[in-house]
Amino acid sequence: MKIKPFIQYGTIDPSVLKDFVQGASIAIVCSNSVWNKSYISSVIDSLSSVYNIKLYKHMRPNAPFSDLQQIIDDYSGSKPDTIIGIGGGSVIDACKALSVCFEGNSLRDLFYKRKNLGSNSIHTIAIPTTAGTGAELSFGAILYDDLDGIKGGLRGEVLQPNVVMIDVKLYATAPPKLIAEVGFDCLTHAVETYISTKSNPIVQYQSLSTIRTVFSCLPNAVKGDLHALKQMAISSAMMGVNLAYSSTCLPHRIQYVIGPMTRTSHAQGLIALYKGWTKLLEENGSQTSLEILERDMGYDFNLRDAVKELKSKVDINYTLDTLGIKVEDVELVASKVTGNVKNDPIYENEETIVKLLKESF
Ligand SMILES: [Fe+2]
């Protein structure tokens, strides 16, 4: 395992940012709310006399193809020297995908694996503003084909941003509900990369640290405590590394189906699915590394109970009914699940997914 990008922690001032920018032309993709609510707009404004900057604030959740294409078309055949993504997971994933999509590389061809990612990418700086997705350090970019209604992703080391800049003050601009939900995504990355059959001892060591952080810090992070937010921000980034070197499990595979279906966020789907997954995991405890995880966390630690308690503490008690799924939809959802389902040690066949869904109401 290696952690390649340069990680900068602290306030982002123009001189710090200049040190990391390459070339003269910069594409900036920024979440609208961060632009309006933080100091970042003044930093970017102060660079506009030195660089040729194009600013995009239109990226919607799930990084739809049409929003990315708008940026590619705007460059009409040319490309920026540096891409800066300032926002949550969708903004950063969009920037990672854009870094390999200029110069005739079609987004659609890469997404549907008709073409390889190659080894060149545009220099990319990630400035995350939510703590949980891990997009800032992972090798994946989750996108949404809004023409055909398919959520999927690009994956490759070439997608990892070249620089990550973490300033906890930017995370504090997110509403409490979002901090709680995305923080839960961070927990899922820790638990799933630990449990996955692709895991390894270093991944598991980092997972344990993050699981402890989320349970102890998320409730205070939601209240805006900057120290707790800092712990969450660093955990999120480290879980990006875990995602690069291990994999997620069934909850992530299933969320990719129910997200577009119910128009609910990635984190909301996971929160609902953890009800069923942690139950099944407990039933199969001896065949998975759950028992070792629980022992490492402390002898009285029970993952299922701890998740339940956290969900009620930060008020994110979602189930599949809350998201709009009905019991009669379960078979259809299960039939649409794709990806490496076998990385989840509890997976036997489609019936496992049906059971997980039924336990998540
Ligand atoms: Fe996730």
Boltz pocket constraint, residues with backbone or C-beta under 6 A from the ligand:
constraints:
  - pocket:
      binder: B
      contacts: [[A, 132], [A, 133], [A, 185], [A, 188], [A, 189], [A, 252], [A, 266]]
      max_distance: 6.0
